[in-house]
Structures are given as structure tokens and as C-alpha cells.
């Protein structure tokens, strides 16, 4: 039996990359998975892959920065799957580039809309379902850049820092109702988003391989396994925490 048999999970941005890696691990642990994904092609493809493992999965095209779409999707998932036990707020966009003085209004607003407001919308929607039932687990995907800054990352680091505080606030509010809220702060992961940034010259991958004490990049499935643990009964007293998974990158001065 899997640790999450009978559970239903929502994972945002689960069409590719980290979100898909998380969804795969949740499915491997026995959870049914609702794939919330803005891309109309990758979402259904991910859901079809997950169903082949023996769990139920369905894709829903959702832009997490749109409140109406988020509220509708959470309500539909709860109705169609019959319950909602887990919400993993992972959807994000890549922002590596200009320094603060050169950041455009458009980049700023888009980043905040997806990675801060979008997480808030999903947390709120999950809480409204879970709190009356007295059970549930919310996992917010932050980043080491939420507490360890880098030049050129103000539009990424800022919402990721906000996610950490949003996690802590909600954890204190929802603990009396049996709903746990935790954040995960991954370090450098090999995802399609990372590979695209490397390809366009925004990131020097070898620099990170040299600096990360483990001398490798993390993998989405490694984060997924942490998600599974945090959503399981084995983590029943863990809430309001931020779990760093970065190969010790932020434990050294260069981190």
C-alpha cells in the first residue's frame, strides 16, 4: 500500500518539470492527481501518463493568476474526485535577467501575479474546502531564492520570499482546524525551465556544478519524495515549516 492511498491531490503547473516530477511521486504513493496546468498540451499529456500508473488523473487548464479560474478548478476537482486532501502550489515562471533598475513593469506584475497572487488564490481555495472538513495538507513551492538573493532575480526572489511568509501565516491559522501548511525551498534543479535559461545564456550551469557542495543538480523527483512525506501521516505534526532541499548550496557563503 502507498502512503497516500485514497487521497486526492491538486498540483499546479504539473504539465512539465518540477510539477510533473511532484505529480509522479504523489501518484506512485497512491494519490489520485488533478493536474492544473495553463498549457493545453502538456496538462492532458501529464494526466494520461499518470493514469497509466493506476491512479485517477485529470487535467484542467488553469491560469493561477486568475481568481475565477482557480476557484472554479478547485470546486470542480473536489466534486469530480469526491474529495481534496492535498494541494501543491507549484506553478511558476522563470525570471533571471535585468537588475532592479532595468526591470519592466510587465515582468514585475507577471511574476507577482503567478508566483505570489496565484499561490494565495490556490491556498485560499484549498483552505475553504479543507478547513470545514478538518483535514488537509497544503505544500507551497518556494525557492532558496526566497531567502538567499541573487543579482538579477528581484522579480523571482520577491514572490518566493512572500510564499514563505504566506505559508507561516496560514499554518498558524489553520492548525486548529487540522490543516497543515508547509513550504519547500528547492535549490538548483534540472528542469526544462532551467535548461531553457542555460540555453539562452542566462545561467552558467558549470558555475553551479562547481559551487553546489554535492556538485550536481537536484532532480524534480527528489522534491516530489519530500512532498509525499510532508503530505503523509508520518508528518502529522509538521506545519509552518520551510524545508530546504539544495545539496547544501545555502550552507556555504557562496550560496
C-alpha positions in Angstrom: 0.0 0.0 0.0 1.1 3.5 -0.7 1.5 6.2 1.9 -1.2 8.3 0.1 -3.7 5.6 -1.0 -7.2 7.1 -1.3 -6.0 10.7 -1.2 -6.7 13.3 -3.9 -4.1 15.9 -4.8 -4.0 19.0 -6.9 -0.7 20.0 -8.3 -0.4 23.3 -10.2 2.0 23.6 -13.1 2.1 19.8 -13.3 2.4 19.6 -17.0 6.2 19.5 -17.1 9.3 20.0 -15.0 9.1 20.1 -11.2 5.3 20.0 -11.1 5.3 16.8 -13.2 8.0 15.3 -11.0 5.9 16.0 -7.9 2.8 14.6 -9.5 4.6 11.4 -10.5 5.7 10.8 -6.9 2.3 11.5 -5.5 0.8 9.0 -7.9 3.5 6.5 -7.0 2.4 6.9 -3.4 -1.2 6.1 -4.4 -2.8 9.5 -4.7 -5.2 10.5 -7.5 -3.8 13.7 -9.1 -5.6 16.6 -10.6 -3.2 18.4 -13.0 -3.8 22.1 -13.1 -1.8 23.5 -16.0 -2.0 26.5 -18.2 -0.6 24.7 -21.2 -3.4 22.9 -23.1 -1.0 20.3 -24.4 1.3 19.3 -21.5 -1.5 19.1 -19.0 -3.5 16.3 -20.7 -0.3 14.5 -21.6 0.8 14.5 -18.0 -2.6 13.3 -16.8 -2.5 10.5 -19.4 0.9 9.4 -18.2 -0.2 9.4 -14.5 -3.3 7.3 -15.3 -1.1 4.6 -16.7 0.4 4.1 -13.2 -3.0 3.0 -12.0 -4.3 6.2 -10.3 -7.0 8.5 -11.5 -5.8 11.7 -13.1 -7.4 14.6 -15.0 -6.1 17.8 -16.5 -7.7 21.2 -16.0 -6.5 24.2 -18.0 -6.0 26.9 -15.4 -4.1 30.2 -15.2 -3.4 30.5 -11.4 -3.2 34.3 -11.7 -6.9 34.4 -12.5 -9.1 34.0 -9.4 -12.2 32.8 -11.2 -10.3 30.0 -12.9 -8.7 28.9 -9.6 -11.9 28.9 -7.6 -13.7 27.0 -10.4 -11.0 24.4 -10.8 -10.7 23.6 -7.1 -14.5 23.3 -6.8 -14.7 21.0 -9.9 -11.8 18.8 -8.7 -13.5 18.4 -5.3 -16.8 17.5 -6.9 -15.4 15.2 -9.6 -12.9 13.4 -7.4 -15.1 13.4 -4.4 -12.6 15.0 -2.0 -9.5 17.1 -1.8 -6.7 16.2 0.6 -3.6 17.8 -0.8 -2.8 21.0 -2.7 0.7 21.6 -4.1 1.1 25.1 -5.3 4.0 24.8 -7.7 3.1 26.9 -10.8 5.8 29.4 -11.6 7.7 31.3 -14.3 11.4 31.8 -14.8 12.9 35.2 -14.1 16.6 35.6 -14.5 17.9 38.8 -16.1 18.0 42.5 -15.6 18.9 44.2 -12.4 16.3 46.1 -10.4 16.7 49.4 -12.3 16.0 47.8 -15.6 13.1 45.5 -14.7 10.0 46.3 -16.7 6.5 46.8 -15.2 5.3 43.9 -17.2 7.9 41.5 -15.8 7.2 42.6 -12.3 3.5 42.3 -12.5 3.5 39.0 -14.3 5.9 37.4 -11.7 3.9 38.6 -8.7 0.6 37.6 -10.4 1.8 34.0 -10.9 4.1 33.2 -8.1 2.6 35.2 -5.3 -1.0 36.1 -6.0 -1.5 32.7 -7.7 -0.2 30.9 -4.7 -2.6 32.9 -2.5 -5.6 32.2 -4.7 -4.8 28.4 -4.5 -4.2 28.5 -0.8 -7.4 30.3 -0.2 -9.4 27.9 -2.4 -7.8 24.9 -0.7 -8.5 26.3 2.8 -12.1 26.9 2.1 -12.5 23.2 1.2 -10.2 21.7 3.8 -11.0 23.7 6.9 -14.7 22.7 7.2 -13.6 19.0 6.9 -10.9 19.3 9.5 -8.1 17.8 7.4 -5.7 18.6 4.6 -2.2 19.3 3.6 -1.0 22.4 1.6 2.5 22.5 0.1 3.8 25.8 -1.3 6.8 25.6 -3.5 9.1 28.5 -2.7 12.9 28.6 -3.5 16.2 29.1 -1.8 16.0 32.5 -3.6 13.2 33.3 -1.2 15.9 33.8 1.5 19.2 33.7 -0.4 19.2 36.5 -3.0 21.0 36.7 -6.3 21.6 39.7 -8.6 19.0 39.9 -11.5 16.4 38.0 -9.6 14.2 40.6 -7.8 11.1 39.5 -9.8 11.7 35.9 -8.7 13.1 36.2 -5.2 10.4 38.6 -4.0 7.4 36.4 -4.6 9.3 33.3 -3.4 10.0 35.2 -0.1 6.3 36.1 0.1 5.4 32.5 -0.2 7.4 31.6 2.8 5.6 34.1 5.0 2.2 33.2 3.5 2.9 29.6 4.5 3.7 30.5 8.1 0.7 32.8 8.5 -1.7 30.2 7.2 -0.1 27.4 9.2 -0.8 29.2 12.4 -4.4 30.0 11.4 -5.3 26.5 10.1 -3.6 24.2 12.6 -6.5 24.3 15.0 -8.7 23.0 12.0 -6.4 20.1 11.2 -5.0 21.6 8.0 -1.2 21.7 7.7 0.7 24.1 5.5 4.4 23.7 4.7 6.8 25.2 2.1 9.6 23.6 0.2 12.6 25.7 -0.9 14.4 23.8 -3.7 17.8 24.8 -4.9 19.2 24.2 -8.4 17.1 21.6 -10.1 17.4 20.2 -13.6 14.1 21.1 -15.3 13.0 22.2 -18.7 12.9 25.8 -17.3 16.5 25.5 -16.1 17.7 24.0 -19.4 16.0 26.9 -21.3 17.7 29.5 -19.2 21.1 27.7 -19.7 20.5 27.5 -23.5 19.8 31.3 -23.8 22.9 32.1 -21.7 21.1 33.5 -18.6 22.7 30.8 -16.4 26.2 29.3 -16.3 25.4 25.7 -15.3 29.1 24.8 -14.8 29.4 27.6 -12.2 26.6 26.0 -10.2 28.1 22.5 -10.6 31.3 23.9 -9.2 29.6 25.8 -6.3 27.0 23.3 -5.1 28.7 21.1 -2.5 27.2 18.0 -3.9 28.5 19.0 -7.4 25.2 18.1 -9.1 21.8 19.5 -9.8 18.7 18.3 -7.9 16.0 16.3 -9.6 12.3 17.0 -9.6 11.5 13.5 -8.2 13.7 14.3 -5.1 11.4 17.2 -4.3 8.4 15.0 -5.1 9.5 12.5 -2.5 9.7 15.3 0.1 6.2 16.4 -0.9 4.9 12.8 -0.4 6.4 12.7 3.1 5.0 16.1 4.1 1.6 15.0 3.0 1.7 11.7 4.8 0.6 10.7 8.3 4.3 10.4 9.2 4.5 14.2 9.0 1.3 14.8 11.0 3.0 17.3 13.5 4.9 19.2 10.9 3.4 22.5 9.8 4.6 26.1 9.3 8.0 24.8 8.2 10.2 25.6 5.3 12.2 22.6 4.0 15.3 23.4 2.1 16.4 20.9 -0.5 19.5 22.2 -2.2 22.5 19.9 -1.9 23.9 22.3 0.8 24.2 25.3 -1.5 22.9 27.8 1.0 25.0 26.3 3.8 28.1 27.9 2.3 29.0 31.7 1.9 28.8 31.5 -1.9 25.2 30.2 -1.7 
